[in-house]
Amino acid sequence: MANRAGKTLTVRQVKSSNGRLKRHKACLAGLGLRRIGHVVEVEDTPAVRGMVAKVSYMVEIEAEEAS
């Protein structure tokens, strides 16, 4: 497994969560996203990557940084 210690992802919500599945809304909440245009910086972990993949149609990854 690759060592991802200290890496972060910058994630932006680009589509609304209205009318989406509860599981997908839960993923957005888990990422800390609340509204369109909201940007959060999250740890680069397999769990976070999975959440981003599940809601990839509503979010975009702006940057991948090593801290």
Buried (B, 14 or more C-beta within 10 A) or exposed (E): EEEBEEBBBBBBBEEEBEEBEEEBBEBBEBBEBEEEEBEBEBEBEEEBBEBBEBBEEBBBBEEEEEE
